[in-house]
Amino acid sequence: MRAVVHETFAEPADVLEVQERPVPTPGAGEVLVRTVLSPIHNHDLWTVRGTYGFKPELPAASGTEALGVVEALGEGVTNLTVGQRVAGGAFGVWAEYYTANAAGLVPVPDAMSDEAAAQLVSMPFSAISLLHSLDLHEGDWLIQNAANGAVGRMVAQLGAARGINVIGLVRRAAGVEELREQGIERIVATDADDWKDQVAAITGGAPIVAGVESVGGKAAGDIASVLGENATLVVFGAMASPTLEIPSGKVIFGQLTVKGFWGSVVSKTMPAETKGQLFGELITRVLDGSLTLPVAETFAFEQVRDAVRASDTAGRVGKVLLRP
């Protein structure tokens, strides 16, 4: 079978290539899945660079999420059937076939498109798990930076569906209109001198009880500065810097709680019942249109280097997908 691999850690556009590999055999509790579509996530590219929390042995496979069709069942699998569409995956899904733990795959309803189903698990589940972990209530205020990123857009949409007030911060004024075109309001550009005043006007003086920080550096201090007392700041990513610049006074006198969020760990430790409820909500939101999962472009495996360049393009709206 054809698979996208890399033999060294470096820029994905320089090292990813298609090679022939044997079709894997599902073990006990696993299924063999034929890949239909797979999104390119930032963490996939960080893994190829060797800069992510998970570092595979070389030569390494790539890709972590896909929509596929069950081709064969391993011993003891009773929750899935051959021919069923499933979302989810495992490491190495940028291949014509992959094996995955059957318990970790999500059956996809017929009404959901392949393009949406291919993106259902990683980013949307991180977004809804993040909201779940914050234990926010209807009417609460949340602020996030990197609001024009995939997870930022999903947090805004899922928050709105739950009655949570979400303010998004972007680094350039053009990002405000980009999000408004997608129906997402309450966006503020931090390149404006009065951006903090704009935030205060939006909330009407109500305290912001939680923040989501995905940029790093000075941006972390910016988002912390507008949070209310006893608020929680969740560190979700580090797009610009691995260091957080947060004034100690905000932590001490504002009683700010700072904690990290890594979706893969949260997913592994979450009770199955809770996980099922959250996935049920995601499917409902996608089907009723309150959660949108746009696609920017789709590339064949042989075009993977062009695909990762497209994925790294600033201002892109929607995911870049790979197909065998």
C-alpha positions as CSV (number, residue, x, y, z in Angstrom):
1,M,0.0,0.0,0.0
2,R,1.0,3.6,-0.4
3,A,1.9,5.6,2.7
4,V,3.2,9.1,3.5
5,V,6.4,8.7,5.6
6,H,9.5,10.6,6.5
7,E,13.0,9.3,7.2
8,T,14.3,12.3,9.2
9,F,12.9,15.1,11.3
10,A,12.7,18.4,9.4
11,E,10.3,20.7,7.6
12,P,7.4,18.5,6.3
13,A,7.6,20.1,2.8
14,D,11.2,18.9,2.6
15,V,11.0,15.3,3.9
16,L,7.5,13.8,3.5
17,E,7.2,11.3,0.7
18,V,5.1,8.4,-0.5
19,Q,6.5,4.9,-0.1
20,E,5.2,1.3,-0.4
21,R,4.5,-0.4,2.9
22,P,2.7,-3.7,3.7
23,V,-0.9,-3.6,4.6
24,P,-1.2,-3.9,8.4
25,T,-3.2,-6.7,10.1
26,P,-5.6,-5.8,12.9
27,G,-4.9,-7.3,16.3
28,A,-7.3,-8.2,19.0
29,G,-9.7,-5.3,19.6
30,E,-8.6,-3.5,16.4
31,V,-10.0,-3.0,13.0
32,L,-8.4,-2.5,9.6
33,V,-9.6,0.8,8.0
34,R,-9.4,1.9,4.4
35,T,-8.6,5.6,4.4
36,V,-11.0,8.0,2.6
37,L,-9.9,11.5,3.7
38,S,-7.5,12.8,6.3
39,P,-6.9,16.3,7.6
40,I,-3.6,17.9,8.2
41,H,-3.3,19.2,11.7
42,N,-0.6,21.5,13.2
43,H,0.4,18.7,15.6
44,D,1.0,16.4,12.6
45,L,3.5,18.9,11.2
46,W,5.1,19.4,14.6
47,T,5.6,15.7,14.8
48,V,7.3,15.5,11.4
49,R,9.6,18.3,12.6
50,G,10.4,16.4,15.8
51,T,9.1,19.2,18.0
52,Y,5.9,17.7,19.4
53,G,5.3,15.9,22.7
54,F,5.3,12.6,20.8
55,K,8.4,11.7,18.8
56,P,8.1,8.5,16.7
57,E,11.0,6.2,15.7
58,L,12.4,6.8,12.2
59,P,11.5,6.1,9.5
60,A,8.1,7.3,10.6
61,A,4.6,7.2,9.4
62,S,2.5,10.3,9.7
63,G,-1.1,11.6,10.2
64,T,-3.4,11.1,13.2
65,E,-7.0,11.5,12.1
66,A,-9.0,10.1,9.2
67,L,-12.4,9.1,7.9
68,G,-12.3,5.6,6.6
69,V,-14.3,2.4,5.9
70,V,-13.9,-0.7,8.1
71,E,-12.3,-3.4,6.0
72,A,-11.6,-6.2,8.5
73,L,-12.3,-6.9,12.2
74,G,-9.7,-8.1,14.7
75,E,-10.5,-10.7,17.3
76,G,-13.2,-9.7,19.8
77,V,-14.5,-6.6,17.9
78,T,-18.3,-6.5,18.1
79,N,-19.1,-2.8,18.1
80,L,-18.3,-2.2,14.4
81,T,-19.1,-3.9,11.1
82,V,-17.2,-4.3,7.8
83,G,-18.3,-1.6,5.4
84,Q,-19.1,0.9,8.2
85,R,-17.8,4.5,7.9
86,V,-15.8,5.5,11.0
87,A,-14.0,8.7,12.1
88,G,-11.0,8.9,14.4
89,G,-7.8,7.0,13.8
90,A,-4.4,6.4,15.2
91,F,-0.9,7.4,14.4
92,G,0.0,6.7,10.7
93,V,-3.3,7.3,9.0
94,W,-1.7,9.0,6.0
95,A,-1.8,5.6,4.3
96,E,-4.2,3.6,2.1
97,Y,-4.9,1.4,5.2
98,Y,-4.4,1.7,8.9
99,T,-5.3,-0.2,12.0
100,A,-6.9,1.4,15.0
101,N,-8.4,0.4,18.3
102,A,-12.1,-0.3,17.6
103,A,-13.2,1.3,20.9
104,G,-11.7,4.7,19.8
105,L,-13.5,5.0,16.5
106,V,-16.7,6.9,16.0
107,P,-19.4,5.6,13.7
108,V,-20.4,8.3,11.2
109,P,-24.1,8.9,10.4
110,D,-25.1,8.7,6.7
111,A,-26.2,12.3,6.7
112,M,-22.7,13.6,7.5
113,S,-20.4,14.4,4.5
114,D,-17.0,12.8,4.1
115,E,-15.3,16.2,4.4
116,A,-17.0,16.9,7.8
117,A,-16.5,13.4,9.2
118,A,-12.8,13.5,8.4
119,Q,-12.4,16.4,10.8
120,L,-14.9,15.2,13.5
121,V,-12.6,13.9,16.2
122,S,-9.3,15.8,16.8
123,M,-10.0,19.5,16.7
124,P,-13.8,19.5,17.4
125,F,-13.4,17.1,20.3
126,S,-10.5,19.2,21.7
127,A,-12.8,22.3,21.5
128,I,-15.8,20.7,23.2
129,S,-13.5,18.9,25.8
130,L,-11.9,22.3,26.5
131,L,-15.3,23.9,27.1
132,H,-16.4,20.9,29.2
133,S,-13.2,21.1,31.4
134,L,-13.9,24.8,32.2
135,D,-17.3,23.9,33.5
136,L,-18.8,27.1,32.1
137,H,-22.4,28.0,32.5
138,E,-24.9,29.8,30.2
139,G,-24.2,33.5,30.3
140,D,-20.5,33.1,31.4
141,W,-17.8,35.1,29.5
142,L,-14.8,33.4,27.8
143,I,-12.0,35.0,25.8
144,Q,-9.6,33.4,23.5
145,N,-6.7,34.4,21.2
146,A,-5.9,32.7,17.9
147,A,-9.7,33.0,17.3
148,N,-9.3,32.6,13.6
149,G,-7.6,29.2,14.0
150,A,-9.6,25.9,13.6
151,V,-10.1,25.3,17.4
152,G,-10.8,29.0,17.9
153,R,-13.7,29.0,15.4
154,M,-15.1,25.8,16.9
155,V,-14.9,27.1,20.5
156,A,-16.8,30.2,19.3
157,Q,-19.5,28.1,17.6
158,L,-19.9,25.5,20.3
159,G,-19.9,28.2,23.0
160,A,-22.7,30.1,21.2
161,A,-24.7,26.9,20.9
162,R,-24.3,26.4,24.7
163,G,-25.2,30.0,25.5
164,I,-21.7,30.9,26.5
165,N,-20.4,34.4,25.6
166,V,-17.2,34.0,23.6
167,I,-14.8,36.9,22.7
168,G,-12.2,36.2,20.1
169,L,-8.8,38.0,19.8
170,V,-7.0,38.1,16.5
171,R,-3.7,39.8,15.7
172,R,-4.8,41.8,12.6
173,A,-7.9,43.7,11.7
174,A,-8.5,41.6,8.6
175,G,-9.2,38.6,10.8
176,V,-12.2,40.4,12.3
177,E,-14.0,40.5,8.9
178,E,-12.9,37.0,8.0
179,L,-14.7,35.6,11.1
180,R,-17.8,37.8,10.7
181,E,-18.2,36.4,7.2
182,Q,-18.5,33.0,8.9
183,G,-21.1,34.3,11.3
184,I,-18.8,34.7,14.3
185,E,-19.2,38.0,16.1
186,R,-17.4,39.5,19.2
187,I,-14.0,39.6,17.5
188,V,-11.4,42.2,18.5
189,A,-8.1,42.8,16.8
190,T,-5.2,43.4,19.2
191,D,-3.3,45.6,16.7
192,A,-5.8,48.4,17.7
193,D,-4.6,50.7,20.5
194,D,-8.0,50.6,22.2
195,W,-8.6,46.8,21.9
196,K,-9.0,46.4,25.7
197,D,-11.6,49.1,25.7
198,Q,-13.4,47.3,22.9
199,V,-13.4,44.1,25.0
200,A,-14.8,45.9,28.0
201,A,-17.6,47.5,25.9
202,I,-18.5,44.0,24.6
203,T,-18.9,42.5,28.1
204,G,-20.6,45.6,29.5
205,G,-18.3,45.3,32.6
206,A,-19.2,41.6,33.3
207,P,-16.2,39.6,34.5
208,I,-14.5,37.3,32.0
209,V,-14.1,34.0,34.0
210,A,-11.9,32.0,31.6
211,G,-9.4,32.5,28.8
212,V,-7.8,30.2,26.2
213,E,-4.2,31.0,25.3
214,S,-2.8,29.6,22.1
215,V,-0.1,32.1,21.0
216,G,2.5,32.4,23.7
217,G,4.9,35.3,24.5
218,K,3.3,38.7,25.1
219,A,-0.1,37.5,23.9
220,A,-0.4,35.4,27.0
221,G,-0.1,38.5,29.1
222,D,-2.5,40.4,27.0
223,I,-5.3,37.8,27.4
224,A,-4.5,37.5,31.1
225,S,-4.8,41.2,31.6
226,V,-8.5,41.3,30.7
227,L,-9.6,38.4,32.8
228,G,-11.6,38.9,36.0
229,E,-10.6,37.9,39.5
230,N,-10.2,34.2,40.2
231,A,-10.3,33.4,36.5
232,T,-8.8,30.5,34.8
233,L,-6.3,30.8,31.9
234,V,-5.9,27.6,29.9
235,V,-2.8,27.2,27.8
236,F,-3.8,25.3,24.6
237,G,-1.0,26.1,22.2
238,A,2.2,28.1,21.5
239,M,1.9,29.4,18.0
240,A,4.4,32.2,18.4
241,S,6.5,31.4,21.4
242,P,7.0,28.5,23.9
243,T,7.3,31.1,26.7
244,L,4.4,32.7,28.5
245,E,4.9,36.4,29.5
246,I,2.3,36.8,32.3
247,P,2.7,39.6,34.9
248,S,3.1,38.0,38.4
249,G,0.8,40.6,39.8
250,K,-2.1,39.2,37.8
251,V,-1.4,35.8,39.2
252,I,-0.9,36.9,42.8
253,F,-3.4,39.7,43.2
254,G,-5.9,38.6,40.6
255,Q,-5.7,35.0,41.9
256,L,-5.3,33.8,38.3
257,T,-5.2,30.0,37.8
258,V,-3.0,28.9,34.8
259,K,-3.2,25.4,33.6
260,G,-2.4,23.4,30.5
261,F,-4.7,21.4,28.1
262,W,-3.5,18.5,25.9
263,G,-6.4,17.0,24.1
264,S,-4.9,13.6,23.6
265,V,-4.3,13.1,27.3
266,V,-7.8,14.5,28.2
267,S,-9.4,12.1,25.7
268,K,-7.6,9.0,27.2
269,T,-8.6,9.8,30.7
270,M,-12.1,10.9,30.1
271,P,-14.9,8.5,31.2
272,A,-16.5,6.7,28.3
273,E,-19.9,7.9,29.1
274,T,-18.8,11.6,29.1
275,K,-16.9,11.0,25.9
276,G,-20.0,9.5,24.2
277,Q,-22.2,12.4,25.3
278,L,-19.7,15.0,23.9
279,F,-19.4,13.2,20.6
280,G,-23.2,13.0,20.4
281,E,-23.3,16.7,20.9
282,L,-20.7,17.3,18.2
283,I,-22.6,15.2,15.7
284,T,-25.8,17.0,16.4
285,R,-24.0,20.4,16.1
286,V,-22.5,19.5,12.7
287,L,-25.8,18.1,11.3
288,D,-27.8,21.2,12.4
289,G,-25.2,23.6,11.1
290,S,-24.3,25.3,14.3
291,L,-20.7,23.8,14.0
292,T,-19.1,24.1,10.6
293,L,-16.1,22.2,9.4
294,P,-15.0,23.9,6.2
295,V,-12.4,22.5,3.8
296,A,-9.8,24.7,2.1
297,E,-8.3,22.2,-0.4
298,T,-7.9,18.5,-0.9
299,F,-4.7,16.9,-2.2
300,A,-3.6,13.4,-3.2
301,F,-0.9,11.6,-1.2
302,E,1.6,12.3,-4.0
303,Q,1.0,16.0,-3.5
304,V,1.7,15.9,0.2
305,R,4.4,18.5,0.1
306,D,2.1,21.0,-1.7
307,A,-0.5,20.1,0.9
308,V,1.6,20.9,3.9
309,R,2.6,24.2,2.3
310,A,-1.1,25.0,1.8
311,S,-1.8,24.0,5.4
312,D,0.8,26.5,6.6
313,T,-0.6,29.4,4.6
314,A,-1.7,32.3,6.8
315,G,-5.3,33.4,6.5
316,R,-6.4,30.0,5.3
317,V,-10.1,29.2,6.1
318,G,-10.8,25.5,6.5
319,K,-8.7,22.4,6.8
320,V,-6.4,21.0,4.1
321,L,-7.3,17.3,3.5
322,L,-5.3,14.4,2.0
323,R,-6.8,11.5,0.0
324,P,-5.1,8.3,-1.1
